[in-house]
Amino acid sequence: MHSKTEVANLASAVHALLAWWQAPVRSMLEVGAGRGHWSSWYRKTHPQVKVVSIDISAHACAEYGHEQRDISQWRPRYPFDLVTCVGVLQYLDDTAAARAIKNLAAATRTALYLEVPTHFDMAHVVERKSTDLDVYVRSGVWYRKHLAKHFDETGAGLWIRRGSGVMLYELEHHAKPRDRRR
Ligand SMILES: C[S@@+](CC[C@H](N)C(=O)[O-])C[C@H]1O[C@@H](n2cnc3c(N)ncnc32)[C@H](O)[C@@H]1O
């Protein structure tokens, strides 16, 4: 769980980076929103942005005003410029997580910000004391295989939807097998 201030710092950075790539955020979707820090930040600091937040939990929806949706079963009618999905996919089994990634791709016009712990993170990064361990843990390879069908990975959790029109310099994203020149 990240604090409101931590999310505000991250959201400012992502918003500014997308502006740098000339991909202004006019709409955003927060998936598995929980307390809804991302959507609250957008509603407060960029009230002109169309914001939708969803969560599967009836309690979170009643408490924080999200729409009740299951991302493994639902995709919006229209895509959003920015989609965020933080700490959600580890609650889904492999089949549901793969379906959720397809739905996240359908929901994204430009950029997805994704955070989900992998085997590596569980072993080396997360504090086990303060982390929910009753989750489905997969490899980074598994996530990259599914995400790479729809997105280019720019690093730091950001994935740019292929075909979005965002022009990245070669070294702004991870190496692609298509360029094997030395
Ligand atoms: C660990 S919390 C993270 C909440 C928030 N994203 C954050 O970073 O503070 C996981 C959230 O994902 C929601 N969630 C789990 N499975 C979901 C699904 N299939 N569709 C939508 N939300 C889901 C849970 O209800 C919960 O609010």
PDBQT file of the ligand as one rigid body, heavy atoms in Angstrom, charges set to zero:
ROOT
HETATM    1  C1  LIG A 201      -3.916  -4.415  -2.440  1.00  0.00    +0.000 C 
HETATM    2  S1  LIG A 201      -5.332  -3.506  -2.911  1.00  0.00    +0.000 S 
HETATM    3  C2  LIG A 201      -4.593  -2.165  -3.861  1.00  0.00    +0.000 C 
HETATM    4  C3  LIG A 201      -5.479  -0.963  -3.873  1.00  0.00    +0.000 C 
HETATM    5  C4  LIG A 201      -4.880   0.249  -4.620  1.00  0.00    +0.000 C 
HETATM    6  N1  LIG A 201      -4.666  -0.046  -6.021  1.00  0.00    +0.000 N 
HETATM    7  C5  LIG A 201      -3.598   0.690  -3.977  1.00  0.00    +0.000 C 
HETATM    8  O1  LIG A 201      -2.543   0.598  -4.605  1.00  0.00    +0.000 OA
HETATM    9  O2  LIG A 201      -3.653   1.143  -2.813  1.00  0.00    +0.000 OA
HETATM   10  C6  LIG A 201      -6.039  -4.514  -4.197  1.00  0.00    +0.000 C 
HETATM   11  C7  LIG A 201      -7.370  -3.979  -4.719  1.00  0.00    +0.000 C 
HETATM   12  O3  LIG A 201      -7.705  -4.671  -5.922  1.00  0.00    +0.000 OA
HETATM   13  C8  LIG A 201      -9.083  -4.979  -5.893  1.00  0.00    +0.000 C 
HETATM   14  N2  LIG A 201      -9.312  -6.109  -6.807  1.00  0.00    +0.000 N 
HETATM   15  C9  LIG A 201      -8.919  -7.411  -6.627  1.00  0.00    +0.000 A 
HETATM   16  N3  LIG A 201      -9.297  -8.153  -7.674  1.00  0.00    +0.000 NA
HETATM   17  C10 LIG A 201      -9.915  -7.329  -8.554  1.00  0.00    +0.000 A 
HETATM   18  C11 LIG A 201     -10.539  -7.516  -9.826  1.00  0.00    +0.000 A 
HETATM   19  N4  LIG A 201     -10.599  -8.730 -10.392  1.00  0.00    +0.000 N 
HETATM   20  N5  LIG A 201     -11.087  -6.440 -10.444  1.00  0.00    +0.000 NA
HETATM   21  C12 LIG A 201     -11.035  -5.221  -9.865  1.00  0.00    +0.000 A 
HETATM   22  N6  LIG A 201     -10.486  -4.988  -8.644  1.00  0.00    +0.000 NA
HETATM   23  C13 LIG A 201      -9.928  -6.024  -8.007  1.00  0.00    +0.000 A 
HETATM   24  C14 LIG A 201      -9.358  -5.278  -4.429  1.00  0.00    +0.000 C 
HETATM   25  O4  LIG A 201     -10.727  -5.201  -4.098  1.00  0.00    +0.000 OA
HETATM   26  C15 LIG A 201      -8.504  -4.196  -3.745  1.00  0.00    +0.000 C 
HETATM   27  O5  LIG A 201      -9.220  -2.988  -3.560  1.00  0.00    +0.000 OA
ENDROOT
TORSDOF 0
